[in-house]
Amino acid sequence: MRLVAQTAPYIRKNVSVGRMMLDVLVALFPITLFSMIQNGWKGIYVFLISIITMLFFELFIHMLIKWPKDIQKKELFTKKGFKKVLETYSINNIYAPLISAIIYSLILPANTAPYVVFVGATFGIVIGKMVFGGLGQNIFNPACAGRIFVSICFPLSYTNSGANLDLVSGATPLASTNGGKLDSFGNYSLLDLFIGNRPGSMGEVCILFILVGAIYLLIRRSADFRAMLGYIFAFSFVMLISSIAYYFGVSKEKSVMEMWLYQILSGGMIFAGVFMITDPVTSPTSKFGRLYYASLAGMITALIRICGSYPEGAAFSILIMNMFTPCIDYFMRGKPNRYTWKQNLILCGTIVLFIGIIVAYILTSKGGGSL
């Protein structure tokens, strides 16, 4: 038997990593095309800046960390040296930053300032990925890292985003809710939220095309259904209980179903559940690990929306869970790759804990806080 040294990610299926990445690009195409048509050139330049920035820094830092040992310093960046570096540069080194750049662009508003797009893309690819060793070795999702960085450093750049719509302060209709009340819908119907007739980050507005991409990924088996469905179902279940608690404990102005559907269709939760939480590099390797990882991220998203001061918690929750991925893999090490009653009990207990915290907050604060 001969052992062959390879780099991560390790995919145990009859599907190449390159084909999976290509499938993700195909799945992203409908929502990307929709966002370009809807936002015009001010949306297109966001994509261009992000793609060029991430592809450049991916190649530049790859050259530094993968420089062949037989090349002397004086040959640095010469034609001969560059040719040898390219021999270590595969198509996956193009697909990966391209996917990160498109996802990063889609979770930004279309009118984001060019320098903000550049700073976030640079931070995401350099700090979020390349400092860990590059392809397959990062623990943080580069798109999430870049988005959170610019949202903290440049919060005013997201004010009054959207085009030809009643504008709100913030990148999502969630920001228009009055004091975090679950029954405050702003000026947007559920149909508007589903077809994309509202402001927001470019990739979150049209749920229809996001679901088209999700179906494609599931059919092609290029995304783990445990992570995708675990995230969306966990968030939806916690929000359903929260809506019931709000209806009976605070206000009956809106029905439970209306409040529940508004929370599901608003913000970037579904986009994150389809294209971000399913990242195989930053997810656990075991079946239960991926399910627990995604479910916990969904519950944290709900917790941030209802109890936090930030209107959207999808990117935050994914980054938080990225930090715990090595811990989940450690505790699942050596255990059978199947579900057990102990694991199910842990998952159910975690769900009950989060529901208890959120319901207690709703009832004690009478719906206060920010979504």
N, C-alpha and C positions, 0 to 999 in steps of 0.2 A: 504494500500500500504506500502511495506517495502522497505526502501532505503538501498542499499548494497554498501559499500565503496570499490572501486577498484582503482588500479593504472593505469596510462597511459601505452601504448597508447590505445585510445578508437576507436575501429573500428566498424562502423555502417553497417555491412553487415553480411550475414550468413556464415562467414568464420572466423575461429579462428586465432588468432595471430600466434600460433604455426604452423598452416598449411601454412600461408603466408610466414613465415620465411623458412620453409622447401622447399617451391616452389622456393624461391630465391636461396637457396643452389643448387637445381636441375638445375636452369637456369644458375648458375655460373659454373656448372660442365664442359660443353664443352670447354669454354675458359680457364678454369683452367687446364684441361687435355692437351689442345693444348700447353699452356705455359710450362708445365712440360716436354712434349716431345721435344719441340723446344729448351729449355734451359738446360735440363738435371739436374744433381745434383745441379748445382749452382743456379738453379731456385727453386728446391725443398726445399733447406735449407731456402730460404727466407720464404716460406710458413710455414715450421716447426717452425722457430723462432717466426714468427708473431703469429701463432695460439697458441703455448704454452704460450707465453708472455701474450696475451690478455685473454686467459682462466684463467690463474693463477691470474692475478690482478683483474679480474672480481669477482672471488671467494673470494680472500683475502679481498678486500675492502667491498664486500657484507657482509662478516662475521663481519666486524667492524661496519658498519652502520645499519645492520639488527639484531644485537645481541639481543636475547630475554631478556626482562627486568627482568625475573625471574631467570636469570643466574648471579651468583656473579662473581666478578672479578677473584677470585681464581680459578674459573672453566673455565677461558678463555683458549681456545684451548685444552680443555680436550675432551675425547671421548664423554662424555655426552653432553657437550656444542656444539661440532661439529655436533652431531646428530640432535640437536634441530635447529641449523642454517640451516642444509640441508633440514629441513622441510619447510623452507621459500624459498628454492632454486628450481625453476621450470625448466622445459626443455627449456623455453624461455631464461633463464639465461645462457644457453649453446649455443643455436642457435644464439642469438644476437651477442656475442663477436666472434663467429665462422665466421659469415657473415662479420663483420667488419674486422677481421684478413685476410680473403681471399681477400676482396676488397682492403685492404691496400697493400697486397702483389702484387696484380695485377696492381697497379698503381706505382710500383717500378720497376726499371731495374733489370734484373736477377743477375747482378754482384754487387749489392749493398753490402757493407761490413756488416758482421754480427752484429757488434756493432751499426751500423746505423739503421738496421732493428729493433733491440731491443729497441733503444732509441725512435724511432718513434712510435713503437707499444705501448710502455709504456706511452708516452705522449698522444697518441690518446685515449687510454682506460681510463687512470687516469684523465687527465686534460680535455679531450674532452667529457668524459661521467660520470665517477663515482663521480667526485666532485659535480655534479649537482643532485646526488641522485640515480644514477644507471638506470636500465632498464626503458625506457619510459619517462625519465625526463630530458635528455640531450637536449641542444639546438643546439649543434654543431655535425656534422657528424664525428665520431671518426676516420674513415679512412682518410678523408680529413685533419683533424687536424694533424694527425701524419705525413702525406705526406708533408704538407706545412712546418711543423716544421723542418723536416730533410732537406728539399730542401733549407731552409734558413740557417740552421746551418752547413750543410755539402754539399755545392754545388759541390765540386770537386769529390764527390763520384759517381756522375752521368756521369763523363767524359768517353767517349769511351765505351758506353754501346752497347750491341748487340753481336751476334755471327755469324761467317762465312759470314759477310757482309761488305760492305764498311762502315767503322765506321765514325760517325760524333761526334762532341763535343756536347753532350746533350743527353737527353733521348728520343728524338723524331726527325723525319726528319724535323719538323718545324724549328729546330735549325740550319739546314743547309741552310736555305734561306738566300740569300745575302742581308743584310741591310733591311730585312723585306719586300722585294719585292714580291708581290702576284704572279708574273710570274716566280719565281725561285723555281724549283721543286727538285733540287738536282739530285740524281741518281736513283730515285724511280718512277716507273710508277704507274698509277692508279690501275692496276691489282695487283701490288706488295703490295700496301697499303690495298687492299681489302682482300687478302688472307693471309697476315701476313709475306710476304717475305721482311722484313725490320727491322731495330733495333727499339727500343723503350721500354717503360714500358710494362711488360709482358701481361697485359690485354688489351692494346689498339691496339695491332698490327693486330689482325685478326678480321676484321669487320664482316666477315661471321658468326663466332660463337657467336659474340655479338648479332647479329640480330636473331639468333636461340634462344638465351636466352630471347630476348625481345618478340618474338612471343609466347613463352611458358608462360611468365608472363601475357601477355595480354589475352591469351586464358583462363588461370586459374583465371584471375581477381585478381591477387596478386600484381599488380602494377597499379597505377593510370595513365590512358592513358593521362589525361590532363597534368600532370607534364612531362611525357616522351615526348609526341609529342610537347608540348609547348616549351620545352627547345630546342629540335632539330630543329623545324620549325623556331623559332625565330632566332636562330643562323644562319640557312641556308638562311633565307630571308635577314638578315642584310649582310651576306657575299655575297649574289648574287648582291645586290645593290652596295656593295663595289667593287666587281669584275668589274661591269659595269663602275663604276667611274674610276677605275684604267685603264681599257681598253681604254676608250675615253680621259682620262685626263693625263695619264702618258706613257703607253707603250702598243703596240699591238703585242708584241712578242708572247704571248700566247692568246688563245681564252678565252672568258668569261667563257664558260662551263668548260674548263680545270682548270682555276684558282679556280672556285667555287667548283668543285668536289675535287680538291686537299685539299682545306681547310676543307671540310666535312670529308674526309677519313683520314686526318692526325691528329695526336695527340689523346687525350683521350676524345674528345667531345661526340662521340656516346656512349662510355662506361659509361661516367658520366651521360648521358641522360637516359640510361637504368637502371643502378644499383645504382646510387648515388643520383640523384635529386629526385628519387621516394621514398626515405626513409620516411615512414609515421610519424616517431617521430619528425623529424626536419622540416616537411612541414606544411603549413597552413591547417586548417581543412575544410574551405569552398571551393566550386567548383571554383569560380572566384579567390579566394586567391591562390590556388594551380597553376592555369593557369598563373596568374600574377607573382607569385614567380618564376616559372620555366622559363617563357618567359624573365623576367628581368635577370635571371642568364645566359641564353643563349646570351643575348645581351652584358652583361658584359664580357663574354668569348670572344666574337668577338672584343670588345673594347680593351681588354688586348692583344690579339694576334696582332692586327694591330698597336695600338698606344703605347703599353707598351714595356718594355725592357725584359719581360719574355716571352719565346717562347710558353707557354701553360697557359691558364687561367681558365680551367675547375674547378679545385679544389679551386682556389682562389674565383671564382664567387660563388660557392656553399657555402663556408664559409661566404662570405659577406652577401648572402641572408639568411643564417641561423640566422644571427643577426636581420634581419628584420621580421622574421616569427611572433614573438609576436606582432609586430606593425600591420602587415597585419591582424592577427586574431582580434586585438583590433578594428580596423576600420570596420571589417566585422561583429562585434558582434551585434546581434539583427537584422541584415539585412536578407532578404529572401535569401535562398541558391540557387539562380539562377542568370543568367546573365541579366544585364540591359543595356540600351543604355548608361548610364553614365559610367558604368564599361568598356564597350567596347570602349568608347571615351577615357578614361584614358589609356587603353592599347595601343590603336592606337597612342595617343599622345606621349607615352613613346617610342614607336618604331620609330616614326618620329624624336624624339629628338636624339636618339642614332645614327640613320642613318645620320642625319645632322652633328653630331660631327665627325663621322668616315670619311664621304665623304670630309668634310672640311679639315680634317687632311691629307688625301690622296692627295688632290689637291694642298694644300699649301706646303706640304713637298715633293711632287713628289715621293710618295711611300716610303719615308724614314721611319725609326723606326724599331722595331724588332717585329717579329711575335712570 
